[in-house]
Amino acid sequence: MAQQSNDVYAALALSRFGLGADHNGIASIQSDPRGALLEEITERFVPVPVEPQLQSTSDLLVALYAFQDQRKEARQQSAAPATLPDKPGQAPQQGPQLPAAMRAQLAAKQPAAQEMAGAITKVVEKLEKPSVPYLPQQILMAEADARFNGTIRQPLIGFGERLAMFWANHFAVATSKSEECHILAGAFEREAIRPHVFGRFADMLLAVETHPAMLGYLDNQQSIGPNSKANANKKRGLNENLARETLELHTLGVNGGYTQTDVTTLAKIITGWTVARAEGKLGTPGTFVFNAGAHEPGDQTLLGLTYADNGVGQGREALRDLARHPATAQHIATKLVRHFIADMPPPALVQTVSATFTKTDGDLSAVYRALLASEEAWNPALVKVRSPLEFMAALLRASGETPKPNVILGTLTAMGQPFWAPAGPNGFADTADVWASSESLSMRMDVASMIANAVPPQIDPRRFVSDSLGPLLSNETLQAVSRAETRNQGFAIAYLSPEFQRR
């Protein structure tokens, strides 16, 4: 492996594998950057989101059920239109604004940023609390605040936090699906993703596929065994959504060797996997439960393996085997290498990472170490483009700004990556052709100008760009920042530089 200076390793550790440099720049890990990165794996350091409203999934669903009952009662008692939102994500038109000081600066100094502020405000208007607070949106705001003003600022590097983002996108759910998904997206990440980021893939897979957010997002509560007791009248049947995405997206991959018969079989295996409703007939409200009456009876053969009909255990055994399948190892390795290294994953590195996944039975910590041990991991060429989520995290860490969560969510939506709201279960794209379009870059210019206007006056953009980017900083970028007509323009140029946009 080609040797680089510690300065280069520090800059790459923060940019490529972390959340970007904070106000200390690369100096905080300069003495042993690769050791600091490996320590986050050894310590299994994944920050815990903290906020008073962040409750467990069951508590959140119980609260949602009560909220829905209250809304229903309010509608019944009044012939006038209800003051509560009718649809998930909908909020009354109440005029939130960006912070006054920021708006004044934008209006006076940055016409482009002023336009951005207007665009974001339109999105923010849909995110603000209504006159009678909309509970799912309240919780989403609290979850966002706990991350953007909490977990992204805690670690020196933030590899664990980046991995939490990666896996939450791999196992995507969308707040737009339903009120249940809206209120549970954060709890899903906190409960099913973060505890397993440095553990075994099989454990994460089981946690994900049994979580009420995923069961609701992919409609498994609607799936009834064709020959089950619950389908005695033969009017109901399978819903294959969760089974299909488990095979196509979560484990084997689209070319993983499964057939439509396998999709149908897995759908039968996981019939009865559902969520206890408010009445609690099946179990504690808001928790995962197995409804034996809805389960398809009989042994099932999936990908050549036969699973005995032992209730919920039938599905658990099938998922464990899917987690250790060679196609799963290849699929996960490809996605990890694409995310951290290159849009076109080097085949040899994919094979190395895949082999480690198989050899260790899906030990993710070992998989990450194999990735970091590669020469490609430390190539100073910056070929990956930060997604809007990564760009926002890097901006906030670099600037120290703490916008309100509604402003952050509005900005992410304006840049094309609404928080926890992908268009489909395949999550957001992970390649430059999506995030480096002219439209996307134009929007980033406005966001960069908006943040630049809020940076404290005592900070010099030339010093900032040198401290943050270290040896990755090009002479062209340094000269452009130095020649800026204003201090704010200097920061905007730094944020928009290739070295800051890429990793």
ZAVEX-239303 format. One record per residue (C-alpha): residue number from 1; residue in one letter; chain; z, x, y. Coordinates in Angstrom, 2 decimals. Example, Ala and Ser with C-alpha at 12.3 -4.5 7.8 and 13.67 -1.06 7.14 Angstrom:
BEGIN
1; a; A; 7.80; 12.30; -4.50
2; s; A; 7.14; 13.67; -1.06
***
This chain:
BEGIN
1; m; A; 0.00; 0.00; 0.00
2; a; A; -0.95; 1.33; 3.43
3; q; A; 2.10; 2.33; 5.43
4; q; A; 2.74; 0.65; 8.77
5; s; A; 5.37; 1.36; 11.37
6; n; A; 8.53; -0.71; 11.44
7; d; A; 7.30; -2.21; 14.71
8; v; A; 4.22; -3.60; 12.96
9; y; A; 6.26; -4.88; 10.01
10; a; A; 8.70; -6.55; 12.41
11; a; A; 5.94; -8.27; 14.37
12; l; A; 4.22; -9.47; 11.19
13; a; A; 7.48; -10.65; 9.59
14; l; A; 8.20; -12.83; 12.62
15; s; A; 4.66; -14.03; 13.22
16; r; A; 3.20; -14.42; 9.73
17; f; A; 6.24; -15.33; 7.65
18; g; A; 8.69; -16.58; 10.26
19; l; A; 8.84; -18.88; 13.24
20; g; A; 7.88; -16.34; 15.87
21; a; A; 10.01; -14.06; 18.02
22; d; A; 12.87; -15.45; 20.08
23; h; A; 14.06; -14.06; 23.44
24; n; A; 15.04; -10.80; 21.73
25; g; A; 11.47; -10.13; 20.66
26; i; A; 10.90; -7.92; 17.64
27; a; A; 13.95; -5.77; 18.42
28; s; A; 16.34; -7.94; 16.38
29; i; A; 14.78; -6.89; 13.05
30; q; A; 13.10; -3.64; 14.09
31; s; A; 15.32; -1.31; 12.04
32; d; A; 14.43; -2.88; 8.66
33; p; A; 12.05; -5.83; 9.04
34; r; A; 10.97; -6.10; 5.41
35; g; A; 14.58; -5.82; 4.29
36; a; A; 15.56; -8.60; 6.70
37; l; A; 12.82; -10.82; 5.30
38; l; A; 13.83; -10.16; 1.69
39; e; A; 17.46; -10.81; 2.62
40; e; A; 16.56; -14.37; 3.63
41; i; A; 15.25; -14.84; 0.09
42; t; A; 18.27; -13.21; -1.54
43; e; A; 20.66; -15.25; 0.58
44; r; A; 18.52; -18.38; 0.07
45; f; A; 18.85; -19.02; 3.77
46; v; A; 17.51; -22.42; 4.75
47; p; A; 19.19; -23.80; 7.89
48; v; A; 20.83; -27.21; 7.52
49; p; A; 19.81; -29.83; 10.09
50; v; A; 22.94; -31.13; 11.81
51; e; A; 23.20; -34.24; 13.96
52; p; A; 25.70; -37.14; 13.82
53; q; A; 23.02; -39.68; 12.87
54; l; A; 21.68; -37.67; 9.92
55; q; A; 23.04; -39.64; 7.01
56; s; A; 22.20; -39.75; 3.33
57; t; A; 19.22; -41.70; 2.08
58; s; A; 21.38; -44.46; 0.61
59; d; A; 23.38; -44.87; 3.83
60; l; A; 20.20; -44.93; 5.90
61; l; A; 18.60; -47.57; 3.70
62; v; A; 21.73; -49.72; 3.73
63; a; A; 21.69; -49.50; 7.53
64; l; A; 17.98; -50.38; 7.54
65; y; A; 18.53; -53.40; 5.29
66; a; A; 21.23; -54.65; 7.69
67; f; A; 18.95; -54.00; 10.66
68; q; A; 16.15; -55.97; 9.02
69; d; A; 18.52; -58.87; 8.29
70; q; A; 19.69; -58.90; 11.91
71; r; A; 16.11; -58.90; 13.15
72; k; A; 15.20; -61.75; 10.85
73; e; A; 18.20; -63.75; 12.05
74; a; A; 17.33; -63.06; 15.69
75; r; A; 13.78; -64.33; 15.14
76; q; A; 15.02; -67.46; 13.47
77; q; A; 17.37; -68.21; 16.36
78; s; A; 14.79; -67.79; 19.08
79; a; A; 11.40; -69.31; 19.58
80; a; A; 10.59; -66.53; 22.07
81; p; A; 8.98; -63.29; 20.89
82; a; A; 11.54; -60.99; 19.30
83; t; A; 12.69; -58.02; 21.35
84; l; A; 12.68; -55.84; 18.26
85; p; A; 9.46; -54.13; 17.15
86; d; A; 7.30; -55.96; 14.65
87; k; A; 5.81; -52.96; 12.92
88; p; A; 6.98; -49.54; 11.86
89; g; A; 6.55; -47.10; 14.70
90; q; A; 5.87; -49.80; 17.31
91; a; A; 8.12; -49.72; 20.36
92; p; A; 8.29; -51.86; 23.51
93; q; A; 6.58; -50.45; 26.54
94; q; A; 9.40; -48.86; 28.42
95; g; A; 8.55; -46.01; 30.76
96; p; A; 9.85; -42.69; 29.47
97; q; A; 8.92; -39.69; 31.54
98; l; A; 8.92; -35.95; 31.14
99; p; A; 11.83; -34.19; 32.89
100; a; A; 11.50; -34.59; 36.66
101; a; A; 11.51; -30.87; 37.44
102; m; A; 8.80; -30.19; 34.89
103; r; A; 6.66; -33.05; 36.18
104; a; A; 6.98; -31.80; 39.75
105; q; A; 5.90; -28.32; 38.76
106; l; A; 2.97; -29.64; 36.79
107; a; A; 1.78; -31.82; 39.65
108; a; A; 2.03; -29.02; 42.19
109; k; A; 0.78; -26.03; 40.26
110; q; A; -1.12; -26.90; 37.12
111; p; A; -3.74; -29.71; 37.23
112; a; A; -4.58; -29.16; 33.56
113; a; A; -0.94; -29.36; 32.60
114; q; A; -0.58; -32.47; 34.76
115; e; A; -3.28; -34.14; 32.69
116; m; A; -1.46; -33.02; 29.56
117; a; A; 1.77; -34.52; 30.86
118; g; A; 0.00; -37.84; 31.32
119; a; A; -1.46; -37.71; 27.82
120; i; A; 1.91; -36.86; 26.30
121; t; A; 3.65; -39.55; 28.33
122; k; A; 1.34; -42.16; 26.84
123; v; A; 2.35; -41.04; 23.37
124; v; A; 6.00; -40.77; 24.36
125; e; A; 5.94; -44.37; 25.57
126; k; A; 5.38; -45.38; 21.96
127; l; A; 8.29; -43.23; 20.79
128; e; A; 11.06; -44.20; 23.20
129; k; A; 13.94; -46.44; 22.29
130; p; A; 13.29; -50.12; 22.97
131; s; A; 15.73; -52.34; 24.91
132; v; A; 17.31; -53.23; 21.58
133; p; A; 17.19; -49.86; 19.78
134; y; A; 14.71; -49.62; 16.93
135; l; A; 16.77; -48.01; 14.21
136; p; A; 14.03; -46.10; 12.31
137; q; A; 12.84; -44.46; 15.54
138; q; A; 16.39; -43.59; 16.57
139; i; A; 16.83; -41.74; 13.29
140; l; A; 13.46; -40.01; 13.56
141; m; A; 14.40; -38.76; 17.04
142; a; A; 17.70; -37.43; 15.70
143; e; A; 15.95; -35.68; 12.80
144; a; A; 13.45; -34.06; 15.19
145; d; A; 16.20; -32.95; 17.56
146; a; A; 18.12; -31.33; 14.68
147; r; A; 15.08; -29.20; 13.88
148; f; A; 13.40; -28.34; 17.16
149; n; A; 16.67; -27.80; 18.99
150; g; A; 18.52; -26.60; 15.91
151; t; A; 17.11; -25.17; 12.69
152; i; A; 14.07; -23.42; 14.20
153; r; A; 16.33; -21.47; 16.58
154; q; A; 18.98; -20.28; 14.12
155; p; A; 17.43; -17.61; 11.86
156; l; A; 16.28; -14.16; 12.94
157; i; A; 13.00; -14.63; 11.08
158; g; A; 12.92; -18.16; 9.69
159; f; A; 11.11; -17.69; 6.37
160; g; A; 13.20; -20.44; 4.77
161; e; A; 12.44; -22.82; 7.61
162; r; A; 8.73; -22.07; 7.34
163; l; A; 8.92; -22.74; 3.61
164; a; A; 10.65; -26.06; 4.26
165; m; A; 7.69; -26.98; 6.49
166; f; A; 5.22; -25.81; 3.83
167; w; A; 6.81; -27.80; 1.01
168; a; A; 7.34; -30.91; 3.13
169; n; A; 3.59; -30.84; 3.79
170; h; A; 2.79; -30.16; 0.12
171; f; A; 4.89; -33.17; -0.88
172; a; A; 3.82; -35.21; 2.13
173; v; A; 5.18; -38.61; 3.10
174; a; A; 4.23; -40.45; 6.30
175; t; A; 6.48; -42.30; 8.72
176; s; A; 3.63; -44.73; 9.43
177; k; A; 3.68; -46.12; 5.89
178; s; A; 6.70; -48.42; 6.24
179; e; A; 10.08; -48.76; 7.87
180; e; A; 11.65; -47.17; 4.81
181; c; A; 9.43; -44.08; 5.13
182; h; A; 9.97; -44.04; 8.89
183; i; A; 13.73; -43.82; 8.56
184; l; A; 13.75; -41.58; 5.45
185; a; A; 11.23; -38.82; 6.24
186; g; A; 13.94; -36.49; 7.49
187; a; A; 16.38; -37.32; 4.70
188; f; A; 13.60; -36.68; 2.19
189; e; A; 13.11; -33.17; 3.54
190; r; A; 16.88; -32.57; 3.75
191; e; A; 17.63; -33.79; 0.23
192; a; A; 14.53; -33.16; -1.90
193; i; A; 12.96; -30.10; -0.24
194; r; A; 15.47; -27.82; 1.49
195; p; A; 17.97; -27.44; -1.39
196; h; A; 15.18; -26.22; -3.70
197; v; A; 13.10; -23.98; -1.40
198; f; A; 14.39; -20.83; -3.12
199; g; A; 15.07; -22.46; -6.49
200; r; A; 12.85; -23.62; -9.33
201; f; A; 9.73; -25.64; -8.72
202; a; A; 10.61; -28.05; -11.53
203; d; A; 13.87; -28.99; -9.80
204; m; A; 12.08; -29.63; -6.52
205; l; A; 9.43; -31.70; -8.28
206; l; A; 12.03; -33.90; -9.98
207; a; A; 13.93; -34.35; -6.72
208; v; A; 10.74; -35.29; -4.88
209; e; A; 9.33; -37.76; -7.39
210; t; A; 12.65; -39.62; -7.73
211; h; A; 13.39; -39.75; -4.01
212; p; A; 13.22; -43.24; -2.45
213; a; A; 10.92; -41.94; 0.31
214; m; A; 8.26; -40.77; -2.17
215; l; A; 8.68; -43.79; -4.42
216; g; A; 8.13; -46.03; -1.42
217; y; A; 5.34; -44.00; 0.14
218; l; A; 3.27; -44.08; -3.06
219; d; A; 4.24; -47.64; -4.05
220; n; A; 5.91; -46.96; -7.39
221; q; A; 8.29; -49.87; -6.91
222; q; A; 5.20; -52.08; -7.31
223; s; A; 4.26; -50.53; -10.64
224; i; A; 5.16; -52.73; -13.61
225; g; A; 4.53; -51.87; -17.25
226; p; A; 1.76; -54.18; -18.54
227; n; A; 3.80; -54.89; -21.68
228; s; A; 7.25; -54.75; -20.09
229; k; A; 9.77; -57.57; -19.96
230; a; A; 9.21; -57.88; -16.20
231; n; A; 5.54; -58.68; -16.85
232; a; A; 6.06; -61.48; -19.35
233; n; A; 3.67; -63.71; -17.40
234; k; A; 1.02; -60.91; -17.42
235; k; A; 0.36; -61.32; -13.69
236; r; A; 1.45; -57.83; -12.65
237; g; A; 0.53; -54.33; -13.68
238; l; A; 0.42; -50.62; -12.94
239; n; A; 0.24; -48.99; -9.55
240; e; A; -1.19; -45.52; -10.16
241; n; A; -0.66; -44.02; -6.70
242; l; A; 2.37; -41.87; -7.49
243; a; A; 0.99; -40.77; -10.86
244; r; A; -2.38; -39.79; -9.37
245; e; A; -0.92; -37.77; -6.49
246; t; A; 1.63; -36.12; -8.76
247; l; A; -1.23; -34.73; -10.83
248; e; A; -3.84; -34.17; -8.12
249; l; A; -1.68; -32.90; -5.24
250; h; A; 1.83; -32.03; -6.42
251; t; A; 1.20; -30.19; -9.69
252; l; A; -2.13; -29.51; -11.44
253; g; A; -4.48; -29.77; -8.49
254; v; A; -7.74; -31.66; -8.15
255; n; A; -9.45; -29.41; -10.71
256; g; A; -6.41; -29.15; -12.96
257; g; A; -8.04; -30.55; -16.09
258; y; A; -6.54; -34.06; -16.17
259; t; A; -8.50; -37.25; -16.73
260; q; A; -8.23; -40.84; -15.56
261; t; A; -6.54; -41.58; -18.88
262; d; A; -3.85; -39.04; -17.98
263; v; A; -3.33; -40.75; -14.61
264; t; A; -2.87; -44.11; -16.32
265; t; A; -0.56; -42.61; -18.92
266; l; A; 1.67; -40.94; -16.34
267; a; A; 1.77; -44.20; -14.39
268; k; A; 3.07; -45.91; -17.54
269; i; A; 5.62; -43.16; -18.12
270; i; A; 7.18; -43.58; -14.67
271; t; A; 7.19; -47.37; -14.58
272; g; A; 10.70; -48.57; -13.79
273; w; A; 11.32; -45.73; -11.32
274; t; A; 12.37; -47.63; -8.24
275; v; A; 14.95; -48.04; -5.47
276; a; A; 17.94; -50.40; -5.56
277; r; A; 17.58; -53.04; -2.89
278; a; A; 20.24; -54.52; -0.63
279; e; A; 21.53; -57.02; -3.18
280; g; A; 22.48; -54.17; -5.52
281; k; A; 21.36; -55.88; -8.73
282; l; A; 20.04; -52.65; -10.21
283; g; A; 22.58; -50.24; -8.75
284; t; A; 23.99; -48.85; -5.52
285; p; A; 21.74; -50.06; -2.68
286; g; A; 19.37; -47.42; -1.36
287; t; A; 19.48; -45.14; -4.41
288; f; A; 16.98; -44.18; -7.09
289; v; A; 17.39; -46.35; -10.18
290; f; A; 15.62; -46.83; -13.48
291; n; A; 14.67; -50.45; -14.16
292; a; A; 14.32; -50.63; -17.92
293; g; A; 12.90; -54.13; -17.69
294; a; A; 9.87; -52.88; -15.75
295; h; A; 9.26; -49.82; -17.93
296; e; A; 6.22; -49.74; -20.21
297; p; A; 7.57; -49.53; -23.79
298; g; A; 6.38; -47.03; -26.35
299; d; A; 5.60; -43.36; -26.77
300; q; A; 2.96; -41.91; -24.45
301; t; A; 0.57; -38.96; -24.79
302; l; A; -0.13; -36.99; -21.62
303; l; A; -2.36; -33.89; -21.54
304; g; A; -2.08; -33.62; -25.31
305; l; A; 1.73; -33.85; -25.45
306; t; A; 3.54; -36.92; -26.76
307; y; A; 6.69; -38.16; -25.03
308; a; A; 9.10; -40.43; -26.85
309; d; A; 10.16; -43.67; -25.20
310; n; A; 13.67; -42.67; -24.10
311; g; A; 13.80; -44.51; -20.79
312; v; A; 14.00; -42.45; -17.63
313; g; A; 14.07; -39.28; -19.73
314; q; A; 10.45; -39.82; -20.73
315; g; A; 9.30; -39.27; -17.14
316; r; A; 11.65; -36.38; -16.51
317; e; A; 10.35; -34.52; -19.56
318; a; A; 6.76; -35.11; -18.51
319; l; A; 7.43; -33.77; -15.01
320; r; A; 9.13; -30.65; -16.38
321; d; A; 6.06; -29.91; -18.50
322; l; A; 3.74; -30.52; -15.54
323; a; A; 5.83; -28.10; -13.48
324; r; A; 5.24; -25.27; -15.98
325; h; A; 1.58; -26.04; -16.68
326; p; A; -0.82; -23.10; -16.04
327; a; A; -2.90; -25.24; -13.69
328; t; A; 0.20; -25.95; -11.62
329; a; A; 0.93; -22.24; -11.32
330; q; A; -2.64; -21.64; -10.14
331; h; A; -2.53; -24.56; -7.69
332; i; A; 0.78; -23.58; -6.11
333; a; A; -0.20; -19.90; -5.92
334; t; A; -3.46; -20.78; -4.19
335; k; A; -1.73; -22.94; -1.61
336; l; A; 0.95; -20.36; -0.85
337; v; A; -1.57; -17.55; -0.45
338; r; A; -3.79; -19.74; 1.71
339; h; A; -0.86; -20.73; 3.90
340; f; A; 0.56; -17.27; 4.51
341; i; A; -2.34; -14.85; 3.99
342; a; A; -5.88; -16.17; 4.44
343; d; A; -7.93; -19.36; 4.57
344; m; A; -9.98; -17.90; 1.69
345; p; A; -7.18; -16.75; -0.65
346; p; A; -7.87; -13.35; -2.26
347; p; A; -8.40; -14.14; -5.98
348; a; A; -6.48; -11.11; -7.23
349; l; A; -3.43; -12.00; -5.16
350; v; A; -3.59; -15.61; -6.31
351; q; A; -3.58; -14.39; -9.91
352; t; A; -0.59; -12.11; -9.25
353; v; A; 1.41; -14.92; -7.68
354; s; A; 0.34; -17.39; -10.37
355; a; A; 1.36; -14.99; -13.13
356; t; A; 4.78; -14.56; -11.53
357; f; A; 5.17; -18.34; -11.33
358; t; A; 4.41; -18.64; -15.05
359; k; A; 6.47; -15.64; -16.15
360; t; A; 9.59; -16.82; -14.30
361; d; A; 9.20; -20.50; -15.20
362; g; A; 8.58; -21.46; -11.59
363; d; A; 11.30; -19.36; -9.94
364; l; A; 10.14; -19.72; -6.33
365; s; A; 12.18; -16.79; -5.02
366; a; A; 10.36; -14.51; -7.46
367; v; A; 7.05; -16.05; -6.44
368; y; A; 7.71; -15.28; -2.77
369; r; A; 8.70; -11.71; -3.57
370; a; A; 5.43; -11.23; -5.43
371; l; A; 3.56; -12.50; -2.38
372; l; A; 5.47; -10.22; 0.01
373; a; A; 4.95; -7.20; -2.23
374; s; A; 1.19; -7.39; -1.82
375; e; A; -0.85; -5.19; 0.50
376; e; A; -2.56; -8.26; 1.94
377; a; A; 0.78; -9.60; 3.16
378; w; A; 1.11; -6.76; 5.64
379; n; A; -2.47; -6.40; 6.82
380; p; A; -2.16; -6.29; 10.62
381; a; A; -5.37; -8.31; 11.06
382; l; A; -4.32; -11.77; 12.30
383; v; A; -6.58; -14.20; 10.44
384; k; A; -4.49; -17.38; 10.18
385; v; A; -4.34; -19.88; 13.05
386; r; A; -0.99; -21.46; 13.78
387; s; A; -0.92; -25.21; 13.21
388; p; A; 0.37; -27.34; 16.11
389; l; A; 3.77; -27.53; 14.37
390; e; A; 3.93; -23.74; 14.03
391; f; A; 2.65; -23.28; 17.59
392; m; A; 5.31; -25.62; 18.97
393; a; A; 8.08; -23.83; 17.05
394; a; A; 6.86; -20.45; 18.29
395; l; A; 6.62; -21.72; 21.89
396; l; A; 10.14; -23.12; 21.87
397; r; A; 11.64; -20.00; 20.32
398; a; A; 9.78; -17.70; 22.69
399; s; A; 10.50; -19.68; 25.85
400; g; A; 14.00; -20.90; 25.04
401; e; A; 13.02; -24.35; 26.29
402; t; A; 14.83; -27.37; 24.81
403; p; A; 12.69; -30.45; 25.52
404; k; A; 13.93; -33.85; 24.47
405; p; A; 12.72; -34.83; 21.00
406; n; A; 10.48; -37.60; 22.31
407; v; A; 8.60; -35.03; 24.40
408; i; A; 8.23; -32.73; 21.39
409; l; A; 6.98; -35.54; 19.15
410; g; A; 4.58; -36.71; 21.85
411; t; A; 3.22; -33.20; 22.26
412; l; A; 2.68; -32.73; 18.52
413; t; A; 0.84; -36.06; 18.35
414; a; A; -1.34; -35.07; 21.30
415; m; A; -2.22; -31.80; 19.53
416; g; A; -3.24; -33.68; 16.38
417; q; A; -0.27; -33.10; 14.07
418; p; A; 2.16; -35.99; 14.48
419; f; A; 5.50; -35.06; 12.98
420; w; A; 5.81; -36.20; 9.33
421; a; A; 2.81; -38.47; 9.77
422; p; A; -0.28; -37.08; 8.03
423; a; A; -3.23; -39.39; 7.50
424; g; A; -2.83; -39.21; 3.72
425; p; A; -0.69; -37.85; 0.89
426; n; A; -2.63; -34.56; 0.93
427; g; A; -0.76; -33.63; 4.13
428; f; A; -2.18; -31.69; 7.05
429; a; A; -4.94; -29.12; 6.69
430; d; A; -4.09; -25.43; 6.47
431; t; A; -7.30; -23.75; 7.67
432; a; A; -8.67; -22.50; 10.97
433; d; A; -11.66; -24.84; 11.06
434; v; A; -9.27; -27.74; 11.68
435; w; A; -6.86; -26.17; 14.16
436; a; A; -9.24; -23.86; 16.05
437; s; A; -11.68; -26.53; 17.22
438; s; A; -12.59; -26.63; 20.92
439; e; A; -10.73; -29.92; 21.37
440; s; A; -7.59; -28.56; 19.72
441; l; A; -7.65; -25.35; 21.75
442; s; A; -8.15; -27.30; 24.97
443; m; A; -5.05; -29.33; 24.24
444; r; A; -3.08; -26.16; 23.49
445; m; A; -4.06; -24.81; 26.89
446; d; A; -2.39; -27.78; 28.52
447; v; A; 0.71; -27.47; 26.35
448; a; A; 0.96; -23.74; 27.11
449; s; A; 0.71; -24.45; 30.84
450; m; A; 3.39; -27.12; 30.59
451; i; A; 5.85; -24.79; 28.84
452; a; A; 4.94; -21.87; 31.13
453; n; A; 5.94; -23.91; 34.16
454; a; A; 9.44; -24.36; 32.79
455; v; A; 10.25; -20.72; 31.93
456; p; A; 13.20; -19.38; 34.00
457; p; A; 12.07; -17.36; 37.03
458; q; A; 13.90; -14.17; 36.07
459; i; A; 11.67; -13.55; 33.03
460; d; A; 8.61; -11.35; 33.54
461; p; A; 5.55; -12.38; 31.47
462; r; A; 4.47; -8.74; 30.99
463; r; A; 7.82; -7.79; 29.54
464; f; A; 7.87; -10.97; 27.47
465; v; A; 4.48; -10.42; 25.86
466; s; A; 5.30; -6.78; 25.03
467; d; A; 8.69; -7.60; 23.53
468; s; A; 7.41; -10.58; 21.54
469; l; A; 4.19; -9.20; 20.10
470; g; A; 5.01; -5.50; 19.89
471; p; A; 2.17; -3.41; 18.45
472; l; A; 0.11; -6.54; 17.73
473; l; A; -0.44; -6.89; 21.48
474; s; A; -3.94; -5.80; 22.52
475; n; A; -4.74; -4.00; 25.74
476; e; A; -7.01; -6.88; 26.72
477; t; A; -4.19; -9.41; 26.48
478; l; A; -1.74; -7.18; 28.34
479; q; A; -4.25; -6.63; 31.12
480; a; A; -5.00; -10.35; 31.35
481; v; A; -1.29; -11.16; 31.63
482; s; A; -0.79; -8.39; 34.20
483; r; A; -3.69; -9.59; 36.33
484; a; A; -2.61; -13.23; 36.37
485; e; A; -2.55; -14.73; 39.84
486; t; A; 0.86; -16.30; 39.29
487; r; A; 3.83; -15.71; 37.01
488; n; A; 3.32; -19.10; 35.34
489; q; A; -0.31; -18.31; 34.71
490; g; A; 0.77; -15.05; 33.10
491; f; A; 2.97; -16.92; 30.62
492; a; A; 0.21; -19.43; 29.87
493; i; A; -2.20; -16.55; 29.13
494; a; A; 0.40; -14.95; 26.84
495; y; A; 0.92; -18.21; 24.92
496; l; A; -2.82; -18.70; 24.55
497; s; A; -3.60; -15.14; 23.53
498; p; A; -5.17; -14.52; 20.10
499; e; A; -2.04; -12.58; 19.10
500; f; A; 0.19; -15.60; 19.83
501; q; A; -2.19; -18.24; 18.42
502; r; A; -2.76; -16.35; 15.19
503; r; A; -0.44; -14.91; 12.60
***
